[in-house]
Amino acid sequence: MADHLGRMFRFYALLAILPLAAGFFGVWSLAIGYLLFLLVAAGLIAMLIGTLIWIDRGMKLPVERRQRALLIGLAPLLFAVSVVVVMPLFDAGNFFASLIRLTIDRDHYEAIIAKAGSVPGERYGQDGNIDYITVPGPPVRVAFRHGDMRQPWGATVYDPSGDVMLAKGHFDQSGLWIAPASVRDLGMITGCRHLWGDYYTCWEYD
């Protein structure tokens, strides 16, 4: 029974790594992120099939009735938990990768922010592999994008005021985009999460 339980837990734990990896590696490579996203979907199907197999194996194990009931009920429970934690695991991977990327690129971001402050009329720009949008403020706000990373991995936004956390953009009934005026010029932001200091990860409608 212990061996059966060990193999069952390893099965669900290994599949749970997929959304964590998708959230993490998608920050670095959009192609890899989407590939892992597809593997998450395939993993959920494999997990469902595996759950049926674990139930069948539990029914056939030569154990007491109470232990057999535990084994049979544990597989669908682990499946349900695995489905529930898909997005939290994706978000966790996304957060830590975004934090690492911020640490690596922070000097580059700071140089762009200084440039934005000295050239207030420039709204859109590119520096190396980073596209950016500036809002003169005050305070100056800058949204940094590495390629097309807006959905679902988000863009990095510098905002000393923290107003981006108020952004819950959506379309109204007439088709107009509704968002706080202080952050509307940064893009069609649907939500943000604090990373570190004055930096945030924000998602946009694409």
C-alpha positions as CSV (number, residue, x, y, z in Angstrom):
1,M,0.0,0.0,0.0
2,A,2.8,2.4,0.9
3,D,4.4,1.8,-2.5
4,H,1.1,2.4,-4.2
5,L,0.6,5.7,-2.4
6,G,4.2,6.8,-3.1
7,R,3.8,6.2,-6.9
8,M,0.4,8.0,-6.9
9,F,1.8,11.1,-5.2
10,R,4.8,11.2,-7.5
11,F,2.5,11.0,-10.5
12,Y,0.4,14.0,-9.5
13,A,3.5,15.9,-8.3
14,L,5.3,15.5,-11.6
15,L,2.3,16.8,-13.6
16,A,1.9,19.7,-11.2
17,I,5.4,20.9,-12.2
18,L,4.0,21.8,-15.7
19,P,2.0,24.9,-14.8
20,L,4.9,26.1,-12.6
21,A,7.3,25.7,-15.5
22,A,4.9,27.4,-17.9
23,G,4.6,30.4,-15.7
24,F,8.4,30.6,-15.2
25,F,9.8,29.9,-18.7
26,G,7.2,31.9,-20.5
27,V,8.7,35.1,-19.1
28,W,11.9,34.3,-20.9
29,S,10.6,32.8,-24.1
30,L,7.0,33.2,-25.5
31,A,7.4,30.1,-27.7
32,I,8.5,27.9,-24.8
33,G,5.8,29.3,-22.6
34,Y,3.0,28.5,-25.0
35,L,4.4,25.1,-25.6
36,L,4.4,24.3,-21.9
37,F,0.9,25.8,-21.7
38,L,-0.2,23.2,-24.3
39,L,1.6,20.5,-22.2
40,V,-0.4,21.7,-19.2
41,A,-3.6,21.0,-21.1
42,A,-2.3,17.6,-22.2
43,G,-1.2,16.9,-18.7
44,L,-4.7,17.5,-17.3
45,I,-6.0,14.9,-19.8
46,A,-3.2,12.5,-18.8
47,M,-4.1,13.2,-15.2
48,L,-7.7,12.4,-15.7
49,I,-6.8,9.1,-17.4
50,G,-4.3,8.4,-14.7
51,T,-6.9,9.0,-12.0
52,L,-9.1,6.3,-13.6
53,I,-6.2,3.9,-13.6
54,W,-5.3,4.6,-10.0
55,I,-9.0,4.0,-9.0
56,D,-8.9,0.7,-10.9
57,R,-5.6,-0.3,-9.2
58,G,-6.9,0.7,-5.8
59,M,-10.0,-1.6,-6.3
60,K,-7.7,-4.5,-7.1
61,L,-5.2,-4.2,-4.3
62,P,-5.4,-7.0,-1.7
63,V,-6.0,-4.7,1.3
64,E,-8.8,-4.2,3.9
65,R,-12.1,-2.6,2.8
66,R,-11.4,0.6,4.7
67,Q,-7.9,1.0,3.1
68,R,-9.3,0.2,-0.3
69,A,-11.9,3.0,0.1
70,L,-9.1,5.4,1.1
71,L,-7.1,4.5,-2.0
72,I,-10.1,4.8,-4.3
73,G,-11.2,8.1,-2.9
74,L,-7.6,9.6,-2.8
75,A,-7.1,9.5,-6.6
76,P,-10.0,11.8,-7.5
77,L,-9.2,14.0,-4.5
78,L,-5.6,14.5,-5.7
79,F,-6.9,15.2,-9.3
80,A,-9.3,17.9,-8.0
81,V,-6.5,19.5,-6.0
82,S,-4.2,19.4,-9.0
83,V,-6.8,21.2,-11.1
84,V,-7.4,23.9,-8.5
85,V,-3.7,24.7,-8.1
86,V,-3.0,25.0,-11.8
87,M,-3.3,28.8,-11.9
88,P,-1.7,29.5,-8.5
89,L,1.3,27.4,-9.6
90,F,1.4,29.3,-13.0
91,D,1.2,32.6,-11.1
92,A,4.0,31.5,-8.7
93,G,6.3,30.6,-11.6
94,N,5.5,33.9,-13.4
95,F,6.2,35.9,-10.3
96,F,9.6,34.5,-9.5
97,A,10.7,34.6,-13.1
98,S,9.5,38.2,-13.4
99,L,11.4,39.1,-10.2
100,I,14.6,37.5,-11.6
101,R,14.2,39.3,-14.9
102,L,13.7,42.6,-13.0
103,T,16.9,41.9,-11.1
104,I,18.8,41.2,-14.3
105,D,17.4,44.1,-16.4
106,R,16.9,46.8,-13.6
107,D,20.0,48.9,-14.7
108,H,18.6,48.8,-18.3
109,Y,15.2,49.9,-17.0
110,E,16.7,52.7,-14.9
111,A,18.5,54.1,-17.9
112,I,15.3,54.1,-19.9
113,I,13.5,55.8,-17.0
114,A,16.2,58.5,-16.8
115,K,15.9,59.0,-20.6
116,A,12.1,59.3,-20.3
117,G,12.5,62.0,-17.7
118,S,14.9,64.0,-19.9
119,V,12.8,63.6,-23.1
120,P,9.2,64.2,-21.9
121,G,7.7,64.3,-25.4
122,E,8.8,60.8,-26.4
123,R,5.9,58.3,-25.7
124,Y,7.0,55.2,-27.5
125,G,10.6,53.8,-27.8
126,Q,12.8,50.8,-28.1
127,D,16.1,50.2,-26.4
128,G,17.8,47.0,-27.4
129,N,15.2,44.2,-27.1
130,I,12.9,46.3,-24.8
131,D,9.9,48.2,-26.1
132,Y,8.6,50.8,-23.8
133,I,5.8,53.3,-23.3
134,T,6.3,56.4,-21.1
135,V,3.7,58.6,-19.4
136,P,5.2,61.9,-18.4
137,G,3.3,62.3,-15.2
138,P,4.3,63.4,-12.7
139,P,5.4,61.0,-11.7
140,V,7.0,59.4,-14.8
141,R,5.6,56.0,-15.5
142,V,7.1,53.5,-17.9
143,A,5.8,50.1,-19.2
144,F,8.5,47.8,-20.4
145,R,7.8,44.9,-22.8
146,H,10.0,42.1,-24.0
147,G,8.5,41.3,-27.4
148,D,4.8,40.4,-27.2
149,M,4.7,39.3,-23.5
150,R,1.5,41.1,-22.5
151,Q,-0.7,38.0,-22.3
152,P,-0.5,35.9,-20.3
153,W,2.9,36.6,-18.8
154,G,2.6,40.4,-18.4
155,A,4.7,43.5,-18.9
156,T,6.9,45.2,-16.3
157,V,5.7,48.6,-15.2
158,Y,7.5,51.3,-13.3
159,D,5.1,53.5,-11.3
160,P,6.3,55.3,-8.1
161,S,2.7,56.2,-7.3
162,G,1.5,52.6,-7.3
163,D,-1.7,53.7,-9.1
164,V,-1.3,50.8,-11.5
165,M,-2.6,48.6,-8.8
166,L,-6.0,50.4,-9.2
167,A,-6.2,49.3,-12.9
168,K,-9.0,46.9,-13.5
169,G,-9.6,47.8,-17.1
170,H,-12.6,46.5,-19.0
171,F,-14.9,47.4,-21.9
172,D,-18.2,49.1,-21.2
173,Q,-21.4,48.4,-23.1
174,S,-20.5,50.9,-25.8
175,G,-17.1,49.3,-26.4
176,L,-15.0,51.9,-24.7
177,W,-12.0,50.9,-22.5
178,I,-12.6,51.9,-18.9
179,A,-9.6,52.3,-16.6
180,P,-8.1,54.9,-14.2
181,A,-7.0,58.0,-16.1
182,S,-3.6,57.9,-14.3
183,V,-2.6,54.6,-15.9
184,R,-4.8,54.6,-19.1
185,D,-1.9,55.8,-21.3
186,L,0.2,52.8,-20.3
187,G,-2.0,50.4,-22.2
188,M,-5.2,48.4,-21.8
189,I,-4.3,47.1,-18.4
190,T,-6.6,44.5,-16.8
191,G,-4.6,44.1,-13.6
192,C,-1.2,44.3,-11.9
193,R,0.8,42.6,-9.2
194,H,3.6,44.3,-7.1
195,L,7.1,42.9,-7.8
196,W,9.6,45.0,-5.9
197,G,10.0,48.7,-5.0
198,D,8.3,50.8,-7.7
199,Y,8.0,47.9,-10.2
200,Y,4.9,45.8,-11.1
201,T,3.9,43.1,-13.4
202,C,0.8,44.1,-15.4
203,W,-1.4,42.2,-17.8
204,E,-3.1,43.8,-20.8
205,Y,-6.0,43.1,-23.0
206,D,-4.5,41.8,-26.3
